[in-house]
């Protein structure tokens, strides 16, 4: 009971801290769940260890040596013409450890441009790119990880670059299927601004989560706290006062939590479900939530390949679809050696 109380205290105490309301930050695209597992589990997870090579973008400590040799490609059909392509690969370099490298690229499509009088000026393109490289190291029941990030943003001919660092750690129970993860994300600085007067800020965040699987149940549950450096993260619209009575302490605390669940039907089939209260509250309509905040997905394996699909609910107008394929190159190398 004392351990449970300690975990709950770690969750609740940051929520009671005084923080900033709202804020404008650049490079927010790196917080979009671009791979199917993360999208299907609600969008945030820092404690699902050694399960998916794509989770290197969430917490560098989640990618243990067992994921070496895996390469993954993901595609997110977001909204309108916006889409994200993501890829990550992990390789074992022997005495130098197991390292991962990944790229996350978002394309916003072509946008029409007009001058002050409304005359058309043609169209312009916008895109942003994240390059990540890092590794993890296990010490007993603890695993520590770090990743270096290079970020580039291009908006209508204006460009900004930044470098950032993610530091994370996980605790894995030696006997139970119970994991606790903590990560400090996007610590860094801007190398170049969009303009001389712009003030670009990185989306720094602290995230804490736990994942557990009951011994005799085919389910695995995850609970993740995020935006922990901020207190009240609700958005106040002065033109819409309906529902303000719901924005109390409990509602604000829930806005910091992401809930995910997986139905494990053997090693080759996995169903995923997620709920994000912040997305639900901020994007729902006055008369209906339209599925906002709810997500689901599935995964199945066929020999050396893993296929995944997820759908994230954002608004009554629709959601996003994420597709992914992961290949185990170790099996290819074994077959090549056996043929030779």
C-alpha positions in Angstrom: 0.0 0.0 0.0 2.9 2.4 0.7 4.2 1.9 -2.8 0.8 2.6 -4.3 0.5 5.7 -2.2 3.9 6.9 -3.3 3.0 6.4 -7.0 -0.2 8.3 -6.5 1.6 11.1 -4.7 4.1 11.4 -7.6 1.1 11.8 -10.0 -0.9 14.3 -8.0 1.8 16.6 -6.7 2.8 18.1 -10.0 -0.8 18.8 -10.8 -1.1 20.9 -7.7 1.9 23.1 -8.7 1.4 26.6 -10.0 2.0 26.7 -13.8 1.6 28.8 -16.8 -1.8 29.0 -18.6 -1.6 28.2 -22.3 1.5 29.6 -24.1 2.8 29.7 -27.6 5.5 27.2 -28.6 7.1 26.2 -31.9 7.9 22.7 -33.1 4.6 21.3 -31.6 4.5 18.7 -34.4 6.8 16.5 -32.4 4.0 16.0 -29.9 1.7 14.5 -32.5 1.4 10.7 -32.1 2.8 9.8 -35.5 3.0 6.0 -35.1 0.0 3.6 -34.7 0.8 2.2 -31.2 1.0 5.7 -29.7 -2.1 6.9 -31.6 -4.1 3.9 -30.5 -3.2 4.3 -26.8 -4.4 7.9 -26.6 -1.3 9.8 -27.8 1.1 9.7 -24.8 3.0 6.8 -23.2 6.4 6.7 -21.5 6.3 3.3 -19.7 5.7 0.6 -22.4 9.1 -0.9 -22.4 10.7 -3.1 -25.0 7.5 -3.4 -27.1 7.8 -1.0 -30.0 10.9 0.6 -31.6 8.7 3.6 -32.5 8.5 4.6 -28.8 12.0 5.9 -28.9 10.3 9.2 -29.8 8.4 9.1 -26.5 11.0 7.9 -24.0 14.6 6.8 -25.1 14.7 4.4 -22.2 11.9 2.3 -23.7 14.1 0.9 -26.5 16.1 -2.0 -24.9 18.6 -4.3 -26.6 15.8 -6.7 -27.5 14.5 -4.3 -30.2 17.8 -4.2 -32.1 17.4 -5.1 -35.7 13.9 -3.7 -36.0 13.0 -1.1 -38.6 9.7 0.6 -38.7 7.8 2.9 -41.2 4.7 4.9 -40.2 2.3 7.1 -42.1 -0.3 9.4 -40.4 -3.1 10.8 -42.5 -3.9 13.8 -40.2 -6.3 16.5 -41.4 -6.9 18.1 -44.8 -3.5 17.8 -46.7 -1.5 17.4 -43.5 0.4 14.1 -43.2 3.4 12.7 -41.3 5.9 10.2 -42.3 8.0 8.5 -39.6 10.8 5.9 -39.7 13.1 4.5 -37.0 15.8 1.8 -36.9 17.7 0.3 -34.0 21.1 -1.5 -34.4 23.4 -3.3 -32.0 27.0 -2.1 -32.3 28.4 -4.6 -29.9 30.5 -3.1 -27.2 29.2 0.4 -28.2 25.7 -0.6 -27.3 22.4 -0.6 -29.2 21.5 2.7 -30.9 18.4 4.0 -32.6 18.0 6.6 -35.3 14.7 8.1 -36.5 13.2 10.7 -38.7 9.8 12.4 -38.3 8.6 14.6 -41.2 5.3 16.6 -41.4 4.0 18.2 -44.5 1.3 20.8 -44.3 0.5 20.8 -48.0 0.1 23.9 -50.2 -1.5 27.0 -48.7 -2.9 29.9 -50.7 -1.4 33.3 -50.1 -2.9 36.7 -50.4 -1.7 40.3 -49.9 -3.3 43.0 -47.7 -5.9 43.8 -50.4 -6.9 40.2 -50.9 -5.2 39.7 -54.2 -3.8 36.2 -54.6 -0.1 35.7 -54.5 0.0 32.0 -55.3 0.6 29.2 -52.8 3.4 28.2 -50.5 4.5 25.0 -48.8 5.2 24.3 -45.1 7.0 21.4 -43.6 8.9 20.4 -40.4 11.4 17.7 -39.7 12.8 15.9 -36.6 16.0 13.9 -36.6 16.6 11.8 -33.5 19.5 9.5 -32.4 20.1 7.9 -29.0 20.5 4.8 -26.9 19.6 3.3 -23.6 21.5 1.4 -20.9 20.2 -1.0 -18.3 21.4 -1.2 -14.8 19.6 -3.8 -12.7 15.9 -3.1 -12.7 16.5 0.4 -14.0 17.1 1.5 -17.6 18.3 5.0 -18.5 18.1 6.5 -22.0 19.0 9.7 -23.8 18.3 11.0 -27.3 19.6 14.0 -29.3 17.2 15.8 -31.5 17.7 18.2 -34.4 14.6 20.1 -35.4 13.9 22.1 -38.6 10.8 24.2 -39.5 10.0 25.9 -42.8 7.0 28.2 -43.1 6.6 30.2 -46.3 10.3 30.8 -46.8 11.0 31.4 -43.1 13.1 28.8 -41.3 14.0 28.0 -37.8 16.4 25.3 -36.4 16.8 23.9 -32.9 18.5 21.2 -31.0 17.0 19.3 -28.0 17.7 16.5 -25.6 15.4 13.9 -24.2 16.4 12.1 -21.0 14.3 9.2 -19.7 14.3 6.3 -17.3 12.2 3.3 -16.5 11.8 0.9 -13.5 10.9 -2.7 -14.3 9.6 -4.9 -11.5 11.8 -8.0 -11.4 8.8 -10.4 -11.0 5.7 -8.6 -11.9 4.8 -7.1 -15.3 4.9 -3.6 -13.9 6.9 -0.6 -15.3 7.2 3.0 -14.3 8.6 5.5 -16.8 9.8 9.1 -16.4 11.1 11.4 -19.2 12.2 15.0 -19.6 11.4 16.0 -23.2 12.7 18.7 -25.5 15.4 20.3 -23.3 17.4 22.5 -25.6 17.7 25.8 -27.4 17.0 27.5 -30.7 19.8 27.8 -33.2 18.1 30.2 -35.6 14.9 32.2 -35.5 12.3 32.6 -38.1 12.8 36.4 -38.1 14.8 38.9 -36.1 11.8 39.7 -33.9 10.5 36.1 -33.4 10.9 34.4 -30.0 10.8 30.6 -30.6 10.3 28.3 -27.7 10.7 24.5 -27.5 7.8 22.4 -26.2 9.5 21.3 -23.0 7.5 18.7 -21.0 7.8 16.3 -18.1 5.9 13.0 -18.4 5.5 10.3 -15.9 3.6 7.0 -16.5 3.2 3.4 -15.5 2.2 0.2 -17.3 0.9 -2.9 -15.7 -0.6 -6.3 -16.7 -2.6 -8.3 -14.2 -1.3 -11.8 -13.9 -4.4 -13.7 -15.1 -5.9 -11.2 -17.5 -5.2 -10.7 -21.2 -5.1 -6.9 -20.7 -2.3 -4.4 -20.3 -3.1 -1.0 -18.9 -1.1 2.3 -19.1 -1.6 5.6 -17.2 0.5 8.6 -18.2 0.7 12.1 -16.8 1.9 14.8 -19.1 2.2 18.6 -19.2 3.3 18.2 -15.6 5.3 21.4 -15.5 2.0 23.3 -15.9 -0.9 23.6 -13.5 -4.0 24.8 -15.3 -3.8 23.9 -18.9 -7.5 24.5 -19.8 -8.3 26.9 -22.6 -10.6 29.8 -21.7 -12.7 31.2 -24.6 -14.4 34.4 -23.4 -16.9 34.0 -26.2 -18.1 30.6 -25.0 -18.8 30.4 -21.2 -20.9 27.2 -21.5 -19.4 24.4 -19.5 -17.2 26.6 -17.3 -18.6 24.9 -14.2 -16.9 21.7 -15.4 -13.4 23.2 -15.4 -12.7 22.5 -11.7 -9.8 20.8 -9.9 -10.8 17.3 -11.0 -11.4 18.2 -14.6 -8.0 20.0 -14.7 -6.2 17.0 -13.1 -7.8 14.6 -15.7 -6.6 16.9 -18.5 -3.0 15.9 -17.5 -3.8 12.1 -17.8 -3.8 9.8 -20.7 -5.3 6.3 -20.4 -4.4 3.3 -22.6 -5.3 -0.3 -22.7 -4.3 -3.3 -24.8 -6.1 -6.6 -25.4 -3.4 -9.2 -25.9 -4.7 -12.1 -27.9 -1.5 -14.1 -28.0 1.9 -12.8 -29.3 0.7 -12.0 -32.8 -2.6 -10.0 -32.2 -3.1 -6.9 -30.2 -6.1 -4.5 -29.9 -5.5 -1.0 -28.5 -7.7 1.5 -26.9 -7.1 5.0 -25.5 -8.7 8.0 -23.9 -7.3 11.5 -23.7 -9.4 13.8 -21.5 -7.7 17.0 -22.7 -8.5 16.3 -26.3 -12.1 15.5 -25.4 -12.7 18.7 -23.4 -10.9 21.0 -25.8 -12.3 19.7 -29.1 -15.8 18.5 -28.3 -18.9 20.4 -29.5 -21.4 21.9 -27.1 -24.0 19.2 -27.8 -21.7 16.2 -28.5 -18.1 15.1 -28.1 -18.2 13.4 -31.5 -15.7 10.8 -30.4 -13.1 13.4 -29.4 -10.5 12.0 -27.1 -11.2 8.3 -27.9 -8.8 6.2 -30.0 -8.5 2.5 -31.0 -6.2 0.3 -33.1 -4.9 -3.1 -33.8 -1.7 -4.9 -34.6 -1.0 -8.4 -36.1 2.3 -10.1 -36.9 3.0 -12.3 -39.9 6.4 -14.0 -39.7 9.0 -11.2 -39.7 6.5 -8.4 -40.3 4.2 -6.5 -37.9 1.3 -4.5 -39.3 -0.6 -1.8 -37.3 -3.5 0.6 -37.8 -5.0 3.1 -35.4 -7.6 5.8 -35.5 -7.5 8.8 -33.2 -10.7 10.7 -32.5 -10.3 14.5 -32.5 -13.6 16.1 -33.5 -17.1 15.4 -34.8 -15.8 16.2 -38.2 -13.5 13.2 -38.2 -10.3 11.7 -36.9 -6.8 10.7 -38.0 -5.7 7.4 -39.4 -2.2 5.9 -38.8 -0.6 3.0 -40.6 2.6 1.3 -39.8 4.8 -1.7 -40.7 7.7 -3.0 -38.7 10.2 -5.6 -40.0 12.6 -7.7 -38.0 15.9 -7.7 -40.0 17.4 -10.3 -37.7 15.2 -13.0 -39.2 16.3 -11.9 -42.7 20.0 -12.2 -41.7 19.4 -15.7 -40.2 17.7 -16.9 -43.5 20.6 -15.4 -45.5 23.2 -17.2 -43.4 21.3 -20.5 -43.6 21.1 -20.3 -47.4 24.8 -19.5 -47.7 
